[in-house]
Amino acid sequence: MHSDYYIEVECLQKNPGKQVICGDVFMSEKIKEEGRTLLVLSDGLGSGVKANVLGTLTASMVLNYMRVNKDIRKAAEVIMKTLPICSKRKASYSTFTIVDIECDGETRIIRYDSPECLVLRGLDVFQPQCEELSLEGANNSGKSLFSYRFRAEKEDRIVFCSDGVTNSGMGTKRFPFGWGQENLNEFVRGMIRRQPYLSAKQLGRAVVDRAVANYGAVPKDDTSCAVVYLREPRDLLLCTGPPYSKSKDTQLAKRVSEFKGKKIACGGTTASILSREFGEELKIDLNITDSELPPVSYLKGLDLLTEGILTLGKVQRLLKTYNQNTVLHQGPADQIVKLLLESDRIEIIIGTKINVAHQDPNLPVELEIRRTVVKNIAMLLEEKFLKDVDLSYI
């Protein structure tokens, strides 16, 4: 985990025409033990299912090789041999861009036949040291990888995309040879000049939307833009369930009150404890915003207060199915998901006292359900959304 900055990562995509599957594939992974972030964007030959298969194979193999620090040149040679041959084009082909960020900020970018990466330090284009690596083998004659190394700093941004972005508008009067790398760079710099703290998601969306507009509203190629933004972390605390011992109630309340960041509490007993320890009145909102769940409550010192296990169960389902087209509403679970996704470092406190009103004395199911649901939420936040999550029990 990086103490002074958080690595925000987003990839936005648009399929060409009526294609339902994107031929560009983006994969990411945080290796928690090493404090390392791995990202891959692969563009398979063609579009649709075949391109997606090529892109998925490439991205998966690249991640596996990078995870164990294999020589990337040898990895690329193996990948090129492994990809299936297209029956029409008689070729196996997939481009890729890799971003590998170490715990100390040491960053390596590896590019194979994809558009150049844009590294911004503030508004200035930063040019990392570049090394060309020639591939060996009969199938790789004349092919090269480009490897870049630099030490990333807070407020740096890395923007990389598929050629659906740089080639957008090709053949039009305005961009007869495509939008191009230079126009992309100036567009990104202009966005950041106007909005210095623009999120990775907002910037990626702006680039993809502009590329689609260059095409005349209907893209002719898979269009993807990935953005990495090293910025000030946003912290959030979520607590659920009462402590095992009543003597720990004050400790829980102190941890919540002293936390610097957004605060969520889930569960009626948890709410009662915090209300008593804070010396603040608990207010219940009778407006139903989700027919499946009890309404939210209000307590001074908290950003959100909801019911417990039912709401957390829905949070888990929403996170599991979430994608770039998901629309979140105003229900309690939706509000929790919004706050979780807006945050970077998430601390979760799980109370371990059994609710005697609901438990079987021989099988403390309620506690196990809560633990399991919260663990699943933490896993989704870490693996799917690359959040830094810390679980503790009280």
PAVONU-672640 format. One record per residue: x, y, z of N, C-alpha, C in turn. Coordinates in pm, whole numbers, plus 50000, padded with zeros to 5 digits. Example, Ala and Ser with C-alpha at 12.3 -4.5 7.8 and 13.67 -1.06 7.14 Angstrom:
2
513194943150780512304955050780513204967050780 512854977550708513674989450714512905000350787 
This chain:
394
500854988050000500005000050000500885012550000 500585022149917501365034449910500805044150014 501675049350100501205057550211500815071650169 501515077250069501285091250036500425093449913 500105082849840499185084349727498445071349700 497345072749630496545061149590496595060049438 496665047749388496705045549243495295042749195 494665052949137493315051449082493425046348939 492675036048908492725029748775491315028348719 491115032448595489835030448527490095027848380 489245019648321489285017548175487875018648121 487675027548027486365029647963486435024447821 485325018047777485325011647646484015014047571 484115013347439482935014347353483105004447238 482054996547214482104986647107481744992946972 482254987546862481914993046730480534988446684 479814997446618478534993946556477604986446648 477154974546601476214966446679476894954946753 478214955346761478934944746833478554945046981 478304933247038477944932547180479144929147268 480254925247206481464921747281482614930447231 483384935747325484504944347288485734935847257 486404939147147487624932047109488844936547186 488734947847257489794952347348489534946347485 490574941547550490434935247681491364942147780 490774946647892491564952947998491534944148122 492694941448178492794933648302493714940848399 493394939448528494204946148630494304937248753 495354939248827495564931348949496464939049044 496094938549173496964943949277497544932149354 498864931449360499524921149439499804927349575 498904924549668498904931449798500214929449873 500754917049869501964913949944503154922349895 503154925949768504274933449711503954948349695 502694952149720502304966049696502424969849551 502124960349464502384961849321501074962149243 500994970549140499804971649056500164967948913 499424958148857499654953548720498434956548635 498654962448516497564965948425497934961548285 496954956248212497174952248073495974956347989 496234962847876495204965547775495644958747647 494814949347600495154941747479494084943947373 494524945347249493624947547135493774935747040 492754926947038492804915246951492524918846807 493064910846715492884913246572491404912846535 490934922846459489544923346417488654929146525 487414924246532486474929046633485544917646673 484754920046776483784910046819484404898546898 483764886746886484154875246968485594870846943 485974869746815487334865246783488384874546842 488154887446826489104897246880489154896347033 487994894247094487934893147239488694880947289 488584869747215489314857547252490814860047246 491274866147136492704869247122493174878847232 492364889147256492714899047358492744893047497 491764884347527491694878047659492874868647682 493194860547580494344851547591495634859547615 495794870147537497004878347549497104884747687 496034891447729496054898347858496264888647974 495614876947968495764866948075497194861948084 497784858747969499154853647969500134864448015 499924876647968500814887648010500774889348162 499564889448220499434890948365500164879848438 499994867548390500654856048455502174857348450 502694861248335504144862848322504654874348409 503944885548408504384897048485504314894348635 503314886748677503124883748818504364876948878 504984868348798506154860848847507464866748792 507374879048739508564886448694509374879148586 508664872748494509354866348381509844876948283 510894873748208511414882848107510344885648003 509994898347987508854901847902509124898947755 510384899747713510684896847573510384882047543 510834873147632510554858947614509054856247623 508394863347716506954861647731506224865447603 506614876747543505964881247419506164871147307 507364865347299507634855447194506744843147212 506564838747338505694827247366504244830547333 503824842647371502434846747346502134846647196 503044851947116502824852446971502704838446911 503444828946967503364815146918502064808446961 501524812647076500384805947137499044810247079 498944822747034497654827946988497124819946869 495804816946867495234809446755495274817446625 495394810246512495464816646381494064820046332 493864832446286492584836546228492414829646093 491264822946072491044815145949490984824045825 490544836545841490424845645726491744852645696 492364858345802493574866345781494854857945785 494714845145826495874836145835496974842145924 496554848646030497514855046120497014854146264 497934853746357497594854746499498204867746549 497384876346604497884889746630497084896446740 497794902746831497154910446936498174920446990 497794933046996498684943047053498444943847204 499394949747276499164951347420500014962647476 499514968047586500254977747667500204972947812 501364972647877501464968248016501944980048100 501304981848216501804991548315502024983948445 503244984648496503634977448618504204987648717 503454990148826503855000148925504244993149055 505504995049097506004988949220505604997349342 505824991649461505414998249584506135011549608 507345013049553508095025549571507865035549459 506905032449370506605041449258507375038349132 508365029249140509115025249021508135019248920 508105025048800507085021448701507725016948571 507165006248517507615001348387506405000648295 506535006048176505495005148073506074997347956 505354987447910505804979247797504724979747690 505134982947569504174985147461504544976647340 503544969547288503764961947165502734966247060 503164973946963502364977946847501064985046883 501034991646997499854999247038500215014047043 499225022947051499535037247056500445040647175 501185051447161502085055647268501305059047394 501945056747509501365060847637501655075647660 500705082247722500905096247761501145096547912 502305101347953502615103148095502615118048123 501735122248213501615136448246502075138848389 502925148648407503355153248538502825167448551 501655168448616500925181048612500365182748472 500715193848406500285196048268501405193048168 502565189448220503715186948133503765172448088 504045170447959504245156947907505615152247951 505635140948022506895135348073507345124147980 508595124647936509135114647844510045105047921 509555093047955510395083548028511495077947937 512525072648000513605066047927513035054047852 513405052447725512835041947639513925032347591 513565019447588514475009147536513705000447436 514264998247319513634989647219514174975447235 513234965747243513604951747261513134943847139 514064939147057513714931646936513324917346973 512224912646911511764898946937512474889246845 512684877146894513374866846817512384856546767 512814848546668511964837946614511454841546477 511164831046397510734833046258509444840946249 508534838946345507244845746340507324860246387 508444864046445508544877346505509554886346436 509904882946314510904890746240510454905246225 511314914446267511024928646254510124934246363 509724925946460508824930546566509624934546690 509154944946756509864950046874508894953846984 509384952947107508694958547223509374971647259 508614980747317509204993147367508974993447518 510064994847592510004994547738510415008147794 509605013347887509855026547947509955024748099 510875031948161511035031348307511095045448365 510425047248479510525060048550509975058248691 510235067948777509705067948913508455076948917 507305070648936506045078148938505955086749064 505305098249050505145107449161503665110649181 503355115849298501985119949327501515130249226 500275128649179499615136949078500045133648936 500875123448917501155118548781499925111648725 499805112148593498765104648523499395096748408 498895084748386499305076648272498055073448191 498055077248064496895074847977497345065847863 496675054347847496995045447735495705040147675 495735037447545494495034447474494745024547361 493645019947303493735011747181493725021047060 494035015546943494095024246824492725028846778 491665023646841490335028846812490195043446852 491035047846947491035061946989491865070346893 493115066446870493995074646786493585074446638 492925063646594492465062846454491045068246436 490415072646543489035077346533488925089046435 487855088946358487625099546260488365097646130 489105086546116489885084245994488965084245871 489385091645769488595092545646487635104245644 487495111145758486615122845761487395135045712 486665145445679487295157645629488195163945735 487755163245861488525169545969489765161446006 489615148046010490735139346048490945128445943 491425132045825491565122045717492475110445754 493455112745842494375102145883494145097846029 492995101546081492685098046219492995109446316 492455108246436492625118746538494085120446573 494805109446592496255109946613496685111946757 497925108346784498475109046919498595123446968 498995132346880499195146346922497885152846964 496815150546886495515156046923494995150047053 495225136947072494835130447197495555136847315 496855138747302497635144747410497135158647446 496865166847344496385180447369494985180447431 494145170947389492805169847447492885166647596 493735156947631493885153047771494445164647854 495445171547802496025182847874494985193947894 494155196047792493115206147803492085202647910 491715189847918490765185348020491325187748160 492595184548179493215185948311493455200648344 493735208648242493915223048265492625229048320 491485224548267490195229648312489765223548445 490105210748466489705203748589490925196148644 491755202848724493025196948769492875183848846 491725181848913491565169648993490565159948929 490485160448798489605151448723489965136948755 488955128848786489215114948822489615106848699 490195095148724490585086148614489365082248531 488255079548599487045075548528486525086948440 486485099048494485985110448418486865113348297 488175112348315489085114948204488975104148097 488935091548140488775080548044487475081647966 486395085348036485095087047970485155098347869 485805109447905485905120847814486655117147686 487745109447700488525105347583487705096247492 487035086347551486225077047470485075084347403 484405093247477483295100847418483775109447301 484955115447315485495123747207485845115147085 486425103347110486755094446999485505089946925 484455086747001483175082746939482605094246857 482705106546909482235118246835483025120046706 484325117146710485155118046588484655108546480 484125097146524483595087246429482235091446373 481605101546436480265105446396479215098146476 479495095646604478585089546702478555074346698 479055067946592479075053246585480515048746558 481215043546659482615039546638482745028146538 483805028546459484055018046360485065007746409 485595009946529486555000546586486355000446737 486824989646800486804989246947487595001047000 487005008047096487595020547146487755019647297 488995019847343489285018447487490295028847532 490075034047652491045043247713491195039747860 492415036747902492715033948042493505045548101 493175048948225493835060248292494305055948430 495535059448462496085057548596496345071348655 495845073648777496005086648842496525084448984 497695089649014498295088449147497925100849226 497035099449321496495111349387496335109249538 495905119949603495625119649746494575109049776 494825100049871493845089449899492575094849963 491455088149934490185091249999489845079450090 489675082250220489495071650319488035070050359 487655057650392486295054650437486345043750543 485495045250644485345035150749483925029650745 483805016350744482505009750752482535000550873 481585002250965481504993151080480144986551083 480124973951122478874966451128478934956151239 477894955451319477824945751427478414950951557 477804947451670478304951851800479564944251841 480424950451923481614943351972481244931052052 482194921652062481954909252135481614912052281 482334921752339482114925352478481604939752487 480634941852577480074955252594481144965252636 482204960252700483294969052744484044975152627 483844969552506484514974552386483694985252312 482474987952362481604997652294482275011452283 482905015752392483565028852392484725029052293 485465017952287486585016952194486115018052049 484995011252018484425012051883484035026351850 483315032851943482855046551920484035056051901 485115053851977486295062351965486945060751828 487055048151781487655045751649486835052451540 485515052151554484645058351454484765073551460 484685079151579484675093851592486015100051551 487125092851573488445098351542488895095551399 488115087851326488505084351188488425096551098 489455098551016489495109850923489035105150785 487795107550753487255103250625485765100750636 485185094850533483765091450534483505079950631 482285079850690481955069650790480565063850763 480505050450760479245043250740479085033350855 477875032350909477555021951007476355014050956 476405000850972475324992050926474864983351042 473564984151075473014975651180472374983651291 471204978851338470464985851443471204986451575 471804975151617472524975051744473754984051737 474444983651624475614992351604475195006951614 474055010351553473545024151558473235028351701 472605019351778472255022551917473495024952002 474525016651981475785018352056476415031852025 476525035151896477155047851857476335059751905 475005058651899474135069351947474365071952096 474435061052173474655062252318476035067952349 477055062752282478425066952310478705081152260 478075085052149478245098652096477415108852175 476375103852245475455112952312474605120652214 474285114252101473495120651996472215112751969 471175120051929469875113651902469885106551767 469325094651766469205086651643467885090151575 467935094351450466725098251377466505088751260 465255084051245464925074551140464175081651028 464605079350905463935084750786462865074950743 461625079250738460515070250703460285069350552 461065076750474460935076050328461595063250276 460805055050206461325042550150461925045350012 463215043149997463885045349868464245032149800 464045021149871464285007749816463304998249882 462384992649804461324984049859461874971349924 463124967849894463714955649949464354957850086 464574970750123465374973550243464714983750335 465004982950466464564993450558465225006750521 464595017950557465165031050521466425034250602 467125044550558468325048950629467925056550756 468895058150845468715066350965469795077050965 469705085951062470665096951070471245097851210 472545099851218473235101651345474395111251322 474445121851399475525131651385476875124651403 477775127251308479085120851312479245109751211 478135105751147478175095351044477705101050910 478285096350802477835100450669476665092150621 476555079750671475455070850630475235060450738 473955058050768473585048050869472445039650813 472655026450804471655017650743471415005350830 470414997550789470194984150846471414975450815 471514963850878472704955650867472754945550755 472464932850785472794921950696472044922250563 470774926450562470034927250436470674937450342 471024948950398471624959550317473004955450267 473804949350354475144944950313475064933950207 474044925250219473844914950117473584921049980 472794931849978472524938449849473754946049800 474534951649891475794958149852476684948049780 476774935949835477574925449773477084922449631 475764921349614475204918349481475464929649383 475314942049428475554953549340477004954249296 477924951849388479354952249352479704940949255 479084929449275479394917749191478984920149047 477854926849026477334928848890477694942548833 478414950848908478684964648866479574964948742 479214973648647480074976348531479914991048493 480574995248385480595009548350479215014848310 478255005848286476905010248248475915009748364 476365005448482475485004248598475015018048644 473715018948673473135031348726472745028748871 473325036248963472995034849105471895044749142 470975040249227469835048449266470035054049408 468945056749479469045063349609468795054049727 468665040949700468455031449808469645030749901 469465025350023470565024450120471795017050066 471575005550000472704997849946473395005549833 472605012149749473175020049639474055031349694 473595037649802474375048449862475695043349919 475665031349980476905025450032477865022649918 477355016849809478205013549694478835026249637 478045036949625478595049649575479775054249661 479585054049793480635058549883481865049449877 481635036349867482755026949857483565029349730 482875031249618483565033049490484245046649480 483765056349556484405069549557485625069849648 485795059349728486885058849826488015049849777 489185051249839490375043949797490855034249903 490995039350025491435031050137490235029050228 489835016650242488595013350313488915004750434 488535009550550488695001950674487334996450715 487264983550741486014977150780486184970950918 485304974751011485314969151146484104959951161 484344947451196483254937751212483114934451360 481944937451416481654933451553481394918451560 481804912051668481714897351674480724892351779 479884901151830478854896751924477694890551848 477164879451900476024872851838474754880051877 473854881951781472544887751808471664876951869 471454877552001470734866752070469284865652027 468764875951966467364875551921467184867251795 468284864551722468154857751594468944844851583 469814841951677470724830751658470184817651713 470604806851653470474793451707471644791751803 471414788451931472514787652026473604777851985 473264767851904474254758051860474924761851728 474394771951660474914775551528474784790651508 475804798151542475724812851530475714817351385 474624814451317474534816951173474624831851140 473954839951221473894854251188475284860451182 476154856651278477504861951278478284856951157 478134844151126478864838451013478404844550881 477084847050869476574853450747477184867350733 477204874850844477754888450839479234888150801 479974879150865481394877950834481614874450687 480844864650639481014860050501480684871050402 479564877850423479144888550333480194899750331 480664903750448481634914650455482964910450392 483374897950414484604892950349484464893050197 483284889250148483044889450003483074903649949 482494913050024482544927149983483994931849977 484774928450079486184932450082486954926549964 486674913849932487364907249821487014913949688 485724917149668485314924049546485984937749535 486014945049644486634958349643488114957549608 488794947249659490224945849632490514940749492 489814930249452490154923549326489504930049204 488254934249217487554939949102487784954949088 487874961949203487954976549199489304981949248 490234972949281491604976649319491664986149438 490734984549532490744992749653491704986649756 492224995149843493024990449957492064988350074 491914975850118490924972550220491604966250341 491214970950460491724965350585490544960550669 490524947550702489464941550783489954939750925 489134943551024489484940951163488234936751239 488444929651348487334924351428487414930151569 486234931851629486194937651764485164930251848 
